[in-house]
């Protein structure tokens, strides 16, 4: 119960900062822009040609579910990573910069417990942000296109193609995908959290995290790294798309997420080890 009370207080501090809400507003505007673009005649002609070439009916699959998947695919990794790195890179380093940690350690609380509370808050923020994007994107798509329709999925980079004519099947797959994105993006938050535990500025923790992420993504795109793409962290983070396959490949999913969860634990342990050696009294 005491841990939950501390977590509640940490969440209040986290959401009291304007930067924690910036991402929500940015995604809301981006979703409106994507919906506007997909309502244009040129965009509809492109989607119609893509669906009909694959033997699918445009009226069935040009739907709110398909647009929601597109929003999650094109925006979460590039735009979402900025706000996850910003919040997670700030949660420890900012309190040290403001001098709050000296006051916190005047009380009988262990450093491990403090970091566990903060990491739990970051994890909840990550998952809540992902589901906010999915739910808000779907509701806006429903207002624009209506509720009915199936789900069309095409992601050439991950070699995933699927079509679900039934709404319930498509909605269930999107829900699985949102949970998968949450676990994937937690790795990014864990990396920023680890750097936040070091003796650096909050902005530096954010910038280093994003640099590592984008370098990994750029190197993965080089043709001669194609045989080794599964070794890149960003490729593993994209494994959430496998939840959209007609037949779930559990070995692929378990392998990818076991790697990511193991990396999360390692990053937290490194951050805790570095945090233990720091001097906050002098």
Backbone as a ProteinNet text record, in pm:
[ID]
protein_1_A
[PRIMARY]
XXXXXXXXXXXXXXXXXXXXXXXXXXXXXXXXXXXXXXXXXXXXXXXXXXXXXXXXXXXXXXXXXXXXXXXXXXXXXXXXXXXXXXXXXXXXXXXXXXXXXXXXXXXXXXXXXXXXXXXXXXXXXXXXXXXXXXXXXXXXXXXXXXXXXXXXXXXXXXXXXXXXXXXXXXXXXXXXXXXXXXXXXXXXXXXXXXXXXXXXXXXXXXXXXXXXXXXXXXXXXXXXXXXXXXXXXXXXXXXXXXXXXXXXXXXXXXXXXXXXXXXXXXXXXXXXXXXXXXXXXX
[TERTIARY]
81.4	0	85.3	196.2	285.4	346.5	382.6	438.4	335.7	209.6	105.9	83.8	93	79.7	194.8	315.5	431	417.9	367.9	348.1	244.4	137.3	35.1	94	175.9	240.7	335.7	407.8	500.3	424.7	310.7	229.8	173.4	135.7	89.4	199.5	322.1	434.6	459.7	453	483.7	383.7	254.4	152.5	132.1	197.3	190.3	285.2	378.9	474.8	414.9	425.3	366.9	420.2	548	606.4	539.7	478.9	410.2	282.9	225.9	102.2	127.1	248.3	276.8	249.4	289.1	271.7	126	38.8	-103.3	-157.9	-123.2	-169.5	-111	19.5	84.5	21	-7.7	-68.4	-212.3	-283.2	-420.3	-421.8	-332.3	-324.1	-278.6	-182.2	-132.4	-240.4	-320.7	-430.3	-530.3	-560.5	-652.3	-594.8	-462.9	-398.6	-402.2	-373.6	-376.1	-516.5	-617.6	-754.9	-791.3	-744.3	-771	-707.4	-584.2	-514.9	-585.7	-631.3	-696.6	-837.2	-892.1	-1021	-1006.6	-883.6	-860.8	-879.5	-919.3	-946.6	-821	-706.5	-583.7	-548.2	-563.9	-534.6	-631.5	-757.4	-855.6	-830.7	-788.3	-756.3	-637.9	-537.1	-421.1	-461.8	-542	-585.6	-675.4	-760.2	-847.6	-765.6	-665.6	-581.2	-504.6	-453.4	-377.7	-465.2	-586.1	-675.9	-726.7	-766.5	-821.8	-717.6	-591.6	-485.3	-464.7	-502.5	-490.5	-623.2	-719.7	-846.1	-940	-929	-1011.5	-1107.4	-1222.3	-1323.1	-1292.9	-1284.5	-1248.6	-1350.6	-1478	-1581.5	-1577.3	-1525.8	-1520.1	-1398.7	-1285	-1158.8	-1107.9	-1169.8	-1134.3	-1219.3	-1169.3	-1251.8	-1175.5	-1246.3	-1184.6	-1075.8	-1092.3	-989.2	-860.8	-875.3	-757.3	-683.6	-756.9	-693.6	-625.6	-687.2	-626.4	-494.8	-491.1	-365.3	-259.6	-299.1	-204.7	-148.4	-234.6	-189.4	-85.6	-113.5	-21.7	109.6	100.5	220.1	313.5	257	342.9	386.9	319.3	346.9	410.7	374.4	414.6	566.1	632.4	776.4	853.6	823.6	902.6	863	732.9	689.3	679.5	628.1	613.3	745.1	848.9	979.5	1032.5	1001	1048.1	991.9	862.3	798.5	830	846.9	887.6	1028.1	1117.9	1254.3	1256.9	1171.5	1167.1	1120.7	1015.2	960	1050.9	1095.5	1179.2	1317.7	1370.9	1501.7	1498.3	1378.8	1360.9	1331.5	1278.4	1214.7	1311.8	1437.2	1537.5	1631.6	1679.9	1779.4	1725	1598	1540.4	1531.4	1496	1487.4	1625.4	1725.5	1861.4	1903.9	1870	1905.9	1837.2	1712.8	1639.4	1676.9	1754.7	1793.6	1693	1590.1	1486.4	1535.2	1631.6	1675.1	1742.2	1809.4	1871.6	1765.4	1652.8	1544.3	1478.4	1464.8	1403.5	1486.1	1618.3	1704.3	1725.5	1666.6	1665.6	1569.2	1484.2	1390.9	1446.9	1399.6	1451.4	1392.6	1436.2	1391.5	1515.1	1511.7	1627.5	1628.1	1745.3	1757.2	1688.2	1694.2	1626.9	1476.3	1418.8	1274.4	1235.7	1316.9	1289.8	1288	1388	1394.5	1280.6	1241.7	1130.8	1000.7	978.4	858.1	860.2	973.5	984.1	974	1033.7	1026.5	884	813.1	672.7	589.3	617.7	544.6	572.1	698.2	734.3	665.8	660.9	596.9	448.2	380.7	238.2	214.6	301.7	289.3	303.7	399.9	423.6	301.1	245.9	130.2	6.4	-14.6	-132	-124.2	-4.5	14.1	-19.7	29.4	3.7	-145.7	-215.3	-358	-436.8	-388.5	-453.8	-448.1	-332.3	-318.7	-412.1	-416.8	-503.6	-650.9	-694.6	-836.8	-879.1	-797.8	-833.3	-829.4	-729.8	-723.4	-844.2	-886.2	-1004.2	-1131.1	-1149.4	-1270	-1276.5	-1162.3	-1162.6	-1190.9	-1137.4	-1163.8	-1310.9	-1374.4	-1517.6	-1599.9	-1563.3	-1634.8	-1621.7	-1507.2	-1483.5	-1538.8	-1529.5	-1561.6	-1673.6	-1713.5	-1814	-1749.5	-1830.7	-1777.4	-1757.8	-1841.8	-1840.8	-1715.6	-1685.4	-1573.3	-1474.3	-1389.9	-1288.1	-1154.3	-1051.7	-915.6	-823.3	-752.6	-653.4	-515.5	-424.6	-289.7	-189.2	-97.3	10.5	135.9	235.7	362	475.1	523.3	624.1	754.6	796.5	925.8	929.4	818.6	810.4	744.3	711.3	651.9	520.8	433.6	305	193.6	102.3	-15.5	-135.1	-243.8	-361.4	-485.3	-599.3	-727.7	-831.1	-901.9	-1003.9	-1136.5	-1226.7	-1354.2	-1446.5	-1433.4	-1519.7	-1462.4	-1548.8	-1503.9	-1441.9	-1503.4	-1452.5	-1313.6	-1289.4	-1156	-1051.8	-1086.3	-992.8	-967.2	-1074.6	-1057.4	-971.9	-989.8	-910.2	-762.4	-733.7	-594.2	-533.1	-609.4	-557.6	-528.8	-612.6	-589.8	-461.2	-438.9	-313.7	-194.1	-210.7	-101.3	-67.9	-170.1	-145.7	-67.4	-103	-27	116.5	134.7	269.8	351.4	288	358.3	400.7	312.3	346.4	472.6	482.3	602.2	724.1	705	816.9	868.7	777.7	820.1	872.9	840.2	897	1048.5	1099.5	1245	1308.3	1243.7	1293.2	1289.2	1177.7	1167	1271.9	1301.4	1402.5	1540.7	1569.4	1698.7	1713.7	1609.1	1613.5	1619.2	1549.7	1551.8	1691.7	1759.6	1895.8	1988.8	1979.4	2064.1	2025.1	1897.4	1852.8	1913.5	1950	2011.4	2158.2	2218	2357.4	2368.5	2489.3	2512.7	2518.6	2404.7	2395.2	2266.2	2255.5	2137.8	2020.6	1896.6	1780.4	1779.7	1816.3	1818.3	1920.5	2035.4	2137.8	2088.2	2016.1	1961.2	1864.6	1781.7	1686.8	1757.3	1854.2	1923.4	2003.9	2073.3	2153	2062.3	1948.5	1854	1805.1	1763	1712.5	1822.7	1945.5	2057	2080.6	2082.9	2102.9	1990.4	1867.9	1753.4	1761.3	1787.6	1787.3	1908.5	2023.1	2139.5	2109.7	2049	2010.8	1915.3	1819.2	1720.6	1785.4	1877.8	1944.2	2032.7	2110.3	2198	2117.8	2002.8	1918.4	1871.5	1857.7	1810.6	1914.1	2042.8	2145.9	2129.7	2140.9	2118.7	2211.8	2339.8	2431.6	2410.8	2321.5	2285.1	2156.5	2099.8	1973.4	1979.1	2086.9	2090.1	2096.2	2130.2	2146.8	2040.4	1930.7	1832.1	1769.2	1760.7	1697.7	1782.2	1908.2	1994	1976.8	1903.9	1884.7	1767.6	1785.3	1681.8	1554	1565.4	1445.9	1367.4	1437.1	1364.4	1285.9	1347.4	1277	1157.9	1174.3	1064.4	948.3	977.3	872	797.9	833.5	771.3	622.7	573.3	429.8	345.4	403.1	328.1	292.9	372.2	343.7	211.3	160.1	28.6	-82.5	-53.4	-154.7	-158.4	-66.4	-64.3	-187.8	-237.6	-356.5	-336.7	-218.8	-186.1	-69.3	-97.3	5	123.6	241	364.4	422.2	382.7	426	576.5	645.9	792.4	859.4	813.8	871.5	840.5	716.8	677.2	749.2	757.5	824.2	972.5	1035.1	1178.2	1202.1	1118.6	1137.9	1114.3	1004.8	971.4	1053.4	1102	1195.6	1324.8	1368.6	1487.1	1463.4	1348.3	1319.7	1304.4	1233.7	1216	1348.8	1431.2	1564.9	1648.6	1635.6	1708	1656.4	1524.9	1467.5	1525	1528.5	1581.9	1729.1	1804.3	1947.6	1968.1	1888.1	1901.2	1865.2	1758.8	1722.6	1834.1	1891.2	1998	2120.9	2155.8	2270.2	2242.9	2120.9	2086.4	2090.3	2038.4	2039.9	2182.8	2269.8	2409.2	2480.6	2455.1	2517.6	2459.9	2330.8	2264	2314.7	2346.3	2394.2	2527.5	2608	2743.6	2747.6	2635	2635.2	2624	2681	2680.1	2583.9	2475.6	2375.9	2383.3	2477.5	2482.2	2574.1	2674	2771.8	2761.5
-120.8	0	126.6	121.9	237.3	262.3	153	167.5	234	192.4	250.8	398.4	434.5	576	657.7	601.6	671.5	681.1	574	576.5	681	691.1	792.1	932.7	955.5	1086.2	1113.2	1010.6	1027	1057.4	992.6	1018.9	1160.8	1209.3	1348.1	1445.1	1418.6	1505.5	1497.8	1376.4	1357.9	1433	1418.9	1481.9	1629.3	1677.8	1821.2	1900.4	1831.6	1900.3	1918	2036.5	2060.9	1966.5	1928.4	1842.6	1705.8	1662.7	1533.3	1537.6	1657.3	1672.5	1717.6	1759.6	1809.3	1703	1579.7	1472	1445	1455.1	1431.8	1533.6	1659.6	1762.5	1747	1712.5	1696.3	1581.3	1470.2	1357.1	1386.6	1461.9	1496.8	1578.3	1674.9	1755.3	1671.1	1580	1496.4	1401.8	1346.5	1259.2	1334.5	1457.6	1538.8	1563.9	1587.1	1610.2	1484.5	1368.7	1243	1215.7	1237.9	1216.6	1311.5	1435.1	1531.5	1483.2	1434.8	1386.5	1265.1	1173.2	1052.2	1077.8	1195.2	1230.8	1293.1	1327.5	1386.7	1281.7	1326.7	1234.9	1157.1	1224.3	1156.5	1042.2	1064.5	959.8	843.2	873.9	766.7	687	752.4	680	586.1	634.1	550.1	427.5	448.1	335.9	240.6	296.2	210.7	120.6	180.7	100.9	-6	28.9	-66.6	-183.8	-154.3	-261	-346.3	-282	-358.5	-443.8	-399.3	-483.5	-610.6	-604.8	-722.1	-795.7	-764.7	-836.9	-801.9	-682.7	-642.5	-530.7	-526.9	-425.9	-297.3	-188.3	-59.6	-16.9	-34.4	10.2	-61.5	-183.6	-261.5	-225.7	-206.3	-194.6	-51.7	43.5	184.2	231.1	208.6	220	287.3	308.2	369.3	280.1	148	56.9	67.2	72.7	82.9	214.2	323.1	452.8	454.1	391.3	385.2	310.3	198.8	125	211.6	286.6	374.2	479.5	538.2	638.8	579.1	460.8	396	358.8	318.6	274.1	389.1	497.8	604.3	704.9	707.6	815.8	773.8	657.2	622.4	614.5	553.4	531.8	662.2	742	863.1	976.9	1003.7	1115.9	1076.5	956.6	913.3	899.2	856.7	837.1	966.4	1080.2	1209	1234.4	1209.6	1240.9	1136.1	1009.4	908.5	937.9	973.9	1006.7	1132.8	1228	1353.9	1330.8	1253.6	1230.2	1139.5	1028	933.5	990.9	1071	1131.8	1243.9	1288.1	1400.5	1356.2	1235.1	1199.3	1190.5	1151.9	1148	1267.6	1293.2	1398.7	1536.9	1561.8	1692.6	1715.5	1611.2	1626.5	1649.3	1587.2	1612.9	1755.1	1802.1	1937.8	2041.8	2014.1	2107.2	2094.5	1992.3	1973.1	1897.4	1840.2	1769.6	1638	1573.5	1442.2	1451.2	1561.2	1575.5	1576.5	1640.3	1642.6	1504.9	1434.7	1301.8	1206	1210.9	1117.1	1156.5	1266.5	1298.2	1206.4	1137.5	1042.4	900	805.7	668.3	591.2	623.4	553.4	506.8	382.4	329.3	383.2	386.2	435.1	340.1	209.9	114.3	137.1	159.4	182.9	310.8	414.4	540	518.4	444.9	421.2	330.8	233	145.7	225.1	318.8	402.1	487.2	546.7	633.2	551.7	433.7	349.6	301.3	268	228	342.8	465.2	581.4	601.6	587	599.7	491.1	369	258.2	284.6	331.7	362.6	476.1	575.6	685.7	632.8	544.9	490.5	416.9	327.1	249.4	337.7	430	517	605.2	650.3	734.1	655.1	530.6	447	423.5	389	361.6	489.6	603.6	730.3	755	732.3	753.6	660.9	532.8	438.9	473.6	504.5	532.1	664.8	769	899.1	894.6	823.3	810	736.7	631.7	557.1	641.9	714	795.4	904.7	965	1066.9	1004.7	883.1	814.8	776.1	738.4	705.9	828.5	944.4	1067.7	1099	1064.1	1096.6	990.8	860.8	752.3	660.4	673	581.5	461.4	386.7	275.6	149.3	123.8	-3.4	-17.5	-142.8	-171.2	-267.1	-322.8	-416.9	-348.9	-431.3	-382.3	-433.6	-341.5	-375	-339.7	-436.3	-418.6	-454.3	-362	-388.4	-316.7	-393.2	-337.5	-413.9	-364.9	-439.5	-462.1	-365.1	-379.1	-500.1	-526.9	-641.8	-762.8	-747.2	-856	-906.1	-811.9	-845.2	-794.1	-883.1	-848.2	-922.9	-851.9	-915	-832.8	-899.8	-833.1	-902.5	-822.2	-874.8	-807.9	-878.6	-815	-791	-871.2	-855.5	-748.9	-659	-548.6	-599.4	-700.5	-749.6	-809.8	-882.6	-939.6	-828.3	-726.2	-615.5	-537.5	-512.1	-437	-515.1	-647.2	-730.2	-726.6	-730.7	-724.4	-588.3	-481.5	-349.2	-337.7	-399.8	-398.3	-472.9	-588.2	-661.7	-578.9	-512.5	-431	-316.6	-252.8	-142.9	-191.4	-309.6	-365.6	-394.6	-445.4	-471	-344	-237.4	-109.2	-59	-76.6	-32.4	-100.1	-232.1	-304.8	-259.8	-239.2	-195.7	-58.4	36.3	171.2	180.4	81.8	80	64.4	-1.1	-12.7	123.9	207.9	343.8	422	409.1	477.7	426.1	295.8	238.2	293	311.7	366.9	510.4	590.6	728.7	731.8	641.4	634.3	600.2	509.4	473	593.3	669.7	788.7	895.3	900.6	997.3	969.5	843.4	806.2	849	884.3	926.6	1073.8	1118.6	1257.5	1346.3	1364.2	1447.7	1528.8	1627.2	1712.5	1636.5	1673.9	1607.9	1614.9	1729.8	1743.4	1650	1632.1	1542.1	1398.1	1356.4	1221.1	1198.1	1297.9	1286.8	1280.8	1368.6	1376.1	1249.4	1198.5	1075.6	958.2	949.6	840.7	845	961.8	974.8	950.6	992	968.3	819.4	745.5	600.1	535.5	578.1	521.3	546.7	670.9	704.7	647.3	638.9	574	427.2	360.3	220.2	204.8	295.9	289.2	317.6	414.2	447.6	334.2	277.2	165.6	45.4	23.9	-88.3	-73.1	52.2	75.7	53.7	39.6	16.6	-124	-137.5	-268.6	-378.3	-345.8	-452	-496.6	-428.2	-474.5	-557.4	-577.9	-650.6	-789.6	-868.4	-1002.3	-998.9	-882.7	-873.2	-783.9	-757.8	-662.3	-707.2	-838.1	-885.7	-856	-814.6	-780.8	-635	-556	-415.1	-399.4	-309.5	-288.9	-235.4	-144.1	-87.2	-191.6	-291.4	-399.5	-481.6	-509.2	-582.8	-501.7	-371.8	-287.1	-285.7	-311.7	-315.3	-448.7	-540.9	-673.4	-668	-554.4	-544.5	-565.5	-539.4	-558.7	-705.1	-797	-939.2	-978.3	-894.5	-921.8	-906.9	-846.8	-825.2	-939.3	-1034.4	-1145.2	-1233.7	-1293	-1380.4	-1495.2	-1553.4	-1660.6	-1612.4	-1593.1	-1539.9	-1635.4	-1580.7	-1659.2	-1635.8	-1719.5	-1699.9	-1712.3	-1802.8	-1806	-1673.1	-1607	-1476.8	-1372.1	-1371.7	-1272.1	-1293.5	-1418.3	-1447.4	-1411.7	-1444.4	-1412.9	-1262.1	-1186.2	-1041.5	-976.5	-1014.5	-947.5	-998.1	-1120.8	-1166.9	-1085.7	-1056.3	-971.9	-832.1	-772.7	-636.2	-629	-725.5	-724.6	-746.2	-836.6	-855.5	-729.1	-656.5	-530.4	-426.1	-422.7	-329.4	-355.2	-482.3	-517	-478.3	-502.4	-468	-317.4	-239.8	-94.1	-40	-93.3	-48.4	-83.2	-201.4	-243.3	-154.7	-119.4	-30	107.6	158.9	288.2	285.3	178.8	165.2	156.8	79.1	66	201	279.5	412	506.7	496.1	582.8	554.7	429.4	390.9	456.4	483.9	535.8	688.3	754.5	900.9	958.7	1077.1	1147.8	1264.8	1260.8	1367.3	1455.5	1428.2	1498.4	1619.8	1616.3	1726	1805.1
0	0	0	73.5	76.7	-60	-130.6	-265	-357.2	-347	-433	-401.5	-274.2	-237.3	-295.7	-287.5	-345.2	-496.9	-559.1	-704.1	-742.7	-666.3	-694.4	-685.3	-584.3	-572.7	-687.4	-731.4	-844.8	-972.9	-992.2	-1111.2	-1108.8	-990.9	-981.3	-1021.5	-974.1	-1013.7	-1163.2	-1217.3	-1359.9	-1447.2	-1416.6	-1501.8	-1468.1	-1362.1	-1332.8	-1422.4	-1487.6	-1575	-1714.4	-1771.7	-1904.6	-2011.6	-2003	-2106.7	-2111.7	-2000.4	-2000.5	-2083.9	-2101.4	-2178	-2321.5	-2351.3	-2486.3	-2591.6	-2562.4	-2659.6	-2692.9	-2593.3	-2617.6	-2717.6	-2697.3	-2789.4	-2928.3	-2935.5	-3065.1	-3144.2	-3077	-3146.3	-3188.2	-3106.7	-3143.1	-3272.5	-3283.8	-3406.1	-3525.1	-3501.3	-3609.8	-3660.8	-3569.2	-3610.6	-3696.8	-3658.8	-3739.6	-3878.2	-3886.1	-4015.6	-4102.7	-4043.4	-4119.5	-4171.9	-4089.3	-4134.4	-4247.8	-4239	-4347.1	-4477.7	-4469.5	-4589.8	-4648.3	-4563.2	-4612.5	-4665.6	-4639.2	-4698	-4836.6	-4877.1	-5007.8	-5117.2	-5234	-5345.8	-5386	-5388.1	-5428.7	-5334.7	-5206.6	-5108.5	-5123	-5146.8	-5162.7	-5289.8	-5396.8	-5519.9	-5497.3	-5423.6	-5394.7	-5313	-5208.7	-5125	-5203.6	-5289.1	-5370.4	-5461.8	-5529	-5617.2	-5541.2	-5422.8	-5341.9	-5298.8	-5256.5	-5210	-5325.6	-5434.8	-5546.3	-5615.5	-5616.7	-5673.2	-5590.8	-5464.2	-5377.9	-5362	-5450.1	-5451.1	-5337.5	-5281.9	-5169	-5210.6	-5147.2	-5179	-5103	-5175.8	-5115.8	-5011	-5038.1	-4945.8	-4812.4	-4811	-4686.3	-4603.4	-4669.4	-4596	-4581.3	-4650.1	-4626.3	-4508.8	-4388.3	-4268.5	-4155.9	-4046.1	-3927.8	-3869.2	-3876.6	-3825.2	-3907	-4038.8	-4125.7	-4102.7	-4087.9	-4063.6	-3927.6	-3827.6	-3694.7	-3699.5	-3772.4	-3787.6	-3855.5	-3956.4	-4026.1	-3932.5	-3849.5	-3753.2	-3658.8	-3607.3	-3514	-3582.6	-3709.4	-3781.2	-3815.1	-3867.4	-3920.8	-3815.4	-3700.2	-3606.9	-3476	-3424.1	-3288.8	-3273.3	-3369.9	-3354.2	-3364.4	-3465.9	-3489.3	-3394.8	-3384.6	-3301.7	-3155	-3128.7	-2990.6	-2917.6	-2988.8	-2925.3	-2864.7	-2925.7	-2874	-2734.4	-2717.1	-2589.1	-2482.6	-2523.2	-2425.9	-2374	-2464.5	-2422.9	-2337.8	-2370.5	-2295.3	-2151.3	-2133.9	-1999.9	-1918	-1977.2	-1902.6	-1874.1	-1965	-1942.3	-1841.3	-1808.2	-1716.4	-1572.8	-1555.8	-1429.1	-1311.9	-1335.8	-1228.6	-1238.8	-1359.2	-1377.4	-1340.8	-1369	-1339.1	-1188.6	-1113.2	-967.3	-906.4	-965.3	-916.6	-950.1	-1069	-1110.6	-1021.8	-980.2	-894.8	-747.5	-713.2	-573.9	-490.1	-553.7	-477.7	-418.5	-484.8	-437.2	-300.6	-272.3	-139.6	-31.2	-58.2	39	50.7	-63	-61	22.9	6.4	78.9	225.3	266.7	409.7	485	409.3	467.3	451.1	532.5	524.5	406.6	285.4	165.5	89.5	41.8	-30.7	-173.2	-231.7	-369	-467.2	-438.6	-526.3	-526.4	-409.3	-400.9	-474.5	-459.1	-529.2	-680	-731.3	-875.1	-922.1	-841.1	-878.9	-892	-801.3	-807.9	-934.5	-962.5	-1079.6	-1209	-1210.8	-1331	-1354.3	-1246.7	-1260.1	-1315.9	-1271.8	-1323.8	-1472.3	-1511.7	-1653.5	-1736.3	-1684.1	-1756.1	-1775.3	-1671.1	-1683	-1782.1	-1779.8	-1875.7	-2018.8	-2041.2	-2175.3	-2226.8	-2145.7	-2190.1	-2205.4	-2114.1	-2124	-2248.1	-2281.8	-2400.5	-2527	-2534.6	-2652.6	-2670.5	-2562.2	-2574	-2599.1	-2549.6	-2582.9	-2733.2	-2793.6	-2938	-3014.8	-2975.1	-3044.2	-3030.6	-2908.6	-2884.9	-2948.3	-2928.4	-2986	-3138.5	-3193.9	-3338.9	-3394.9	-3324.5	-3371.5	-3362.4	-3251.6	-3236.9	-3343	-3374	-3478.8	-3614.7	-3637.9	-3764.5	-3776.4	-3664.4	-3665.6	-3703.4	-3650.2	-3684.8	-3833.6	-3892.6	-4033.1	-4128.4	-4090	-4182.5	-4134.7	-4009.2	-3955.8	-3887.4	-3813.1	-3734.4	-3816.1	-3916	-3987.8	-4074.6	-4108.9	-4197.9	-4135.7	-4221.2	-4176.3	-4155.6	-4147.5	-4123	-4231.8	-4296.3	-4399.5	-4347.1	-4351.4	-4297.1	-4405.3	-4430.7	-4526.4	-4478.6	-4442	-4393.8	-4462.1	-4578.9	-4656.3	-4581.1	-4498.3	-4431.3	-4339	-4270.9	-4180.4	-4246.5	-4376.8	-4455.4	-4394.1	-4361.3	-4300.9	-4391.6	-4427.2	-4507.7	-4448.9	-4423.9	-4366	-4396.6	-4398.1	-4418.5	-4330.8	-4251.2	-4160.1	-4192.8	-4259.7	-4296.9	-4177.9	-4072.6	-3955.4	-3861.9	-3814.2	-3729	-3599.9	-3538.1	-3409.9	-3423.2	-3532.1	-3554.7	-3570.5	-3647.6	-3667.9	-3540.9	-3463.3	-3337.9	-3238.4	-3232.4	-3141.3	-3179.9	-3310	-3354.9	-3323.3	-3338.1	-3303.6	-3153.7	-3072.4	-2928.1	-2893.1	-2955.2	-2934.3	-2979.8	-3093.9	-3146.8	-3052.4	-2992.3	-2898.7	-2777.1	-2725.5	-2613.3	-2655	-2777.5	-2827.3	-2843.6	-2892	-2904.5	-2767.3	-2667.4	-2532.6	-2480.6	-2500.6	-2456.5	-2536.9	-2666.9	-2751.8	-2709.6	-2689.1	-2654.8	-2512.2	-2428.8	-2294.3	-2299.1	-2403.1	-2418.9	-2439.7	-2518.8	-2538	-2406.8	-2333.7	-2204.8	-2106.7	-2111.4	-2022	-2053.1	-2181.3	-2220.1	-2169.7	-2188.5	-2139	-1986.4	-1920.8	-1774.7	-1724.9	-1791.9	-1753	-1761.1	-1870.7	-1882.9	-1780.6	-1743.7	-1644.1	-1507	-1482.3	-1354.2	-1345.4	-1457.7	-1459.3	-1419.4	-1400.1	-1360.7	-1484.6	-1549	-1668.5	-1661	-1749.7	-1755.7	-1818.9	-1785.1	-1845.9	-1998.5	-2053.6	-2199.8	-2262.4	-2194.9	-2247.2	-2248.5	-2144	-2139.8	-2255.8	-2285.5	-2396.2	-2530.2	-2550.7	-2679.4	-2706.4	-2605.4	-2623.6	-2657.4	-2589.8	-2617	-2761	-2806.4	-2943.1	-3045.1	-3013.3	-3104.2	-3123.8	-3015	-3024.2	-3104.2	-3078.7	-3148.5	-3298.4	-3337.5	-3479.2	-3551.9	-3484.7	-3546.7	-3572.9	-3476.3	-3494	-3612	-3623.6	-3731.1	-3866.9	-3872.5	-3999.7	-4046.8	-3955.3	-3992.2	-4038.9	-3978	-4017.8	-4162.3	-4208.6	-4343.8	-4452.7	-4416.7	-4517.8	-4576.4	-4710.7	-4773.7	-4722.3	-4696.2	-4655	-4510.8	-4437.5	-4302.9	-4304.6	-4423	-4434.5	-4371	-4393	-4330.8	-4178.6	-4122.9	-3977.2	-3913.2	-3984.1	-3933.9	-3801.6	-3779.6	-3656.2	-3532.7	-3552.6	-3438.8	-3395.2	-3471.7	-3438.9	-3342.1	-3247.5	-3145.8	-3209.2	-3305	-3366.4	-3445.6	-3501.2	-3569.3	-3467.8	-3354	-3248.2	-3197.1	-3187.7	-3141.8	-3240.9	-3367.5	-3469.4	-3472.8	-3383.1	-3382.9	-3350.1	-3300	-3271.5	-3396.2	-3513.7	-3638.6	-3658.5	-3601.3	-3615.4	-3550	-3459.6	-3401.4	-3504.2	-3619.3	-3722.3	-3823.4	-3815.4	-3910.1	-3893.3	-4003.4	-3992.6	-3893.5	-3894.1	-3799.8	-3714.3	-3586.3	-3497.5	-3487.7	-3511.1	-3500.1	-3360.6	-3266.5	-3129	-3110.5	-3180.9	-3164.4	-3198.1	-3307.6	-3343.5	-3237.6	-3190.2	-3090.2	-2957.7	-2913.5	-2786.1	-2795	-2907.1	-2923.2	-2918.3	-2991.4	-2997.1	-2861.7	-2795.3	-2669.4	-2552	-2558.8	-2455.7	-2463.1	-2586.1	-2604.4	-2548	-2579.9	-2534	-2382.3	-2323.3	-2177.7	-2106.8	-2162.1	-2104.7	-2112.9	-2224.9	-2240.2	-2140.7	-2118.3	-2020.4	-1880.8	-1841.3	-1708.5	-1698.6	-1804.7	-1804.7	-1793.9	-1866.8	-1862.9	-1725	-1664.9	-1530.8	-1431.5	-1444	-1352.5	-1366.8	-1490.5	-1512.4	-1452.4	-1472.8	-1415.2	-1263.2	-1204.1	-1058.2	-1005.4	-1074.4	-1031.4	-1034.5	-1139.9	-1149	-1043.5	-1019.2	-921.4	-779.5	-751.6	-617.8	-581.8	-683.1	-656.6	-647	-672.8	-676.2	-536.6	-520.1	-392.4	-402.1	-322.1	-325.3	-199.8	-110.8	17.9	14.1	-74.3	-76.9	-205
[MASK]
++++++++++++++++++++++++++++++++++++++++++++++++++++++++++++++++++++++++++++++++++++++++++++++++++++++++++++++++++++++++++++++++++++++++++++++++++++++++++++++++++++++++++++++++++++++++++++++++++++++++++++++++++++++++++++++++++++++++++++++++++++++++++++++++++++++++++++++++++++++++++

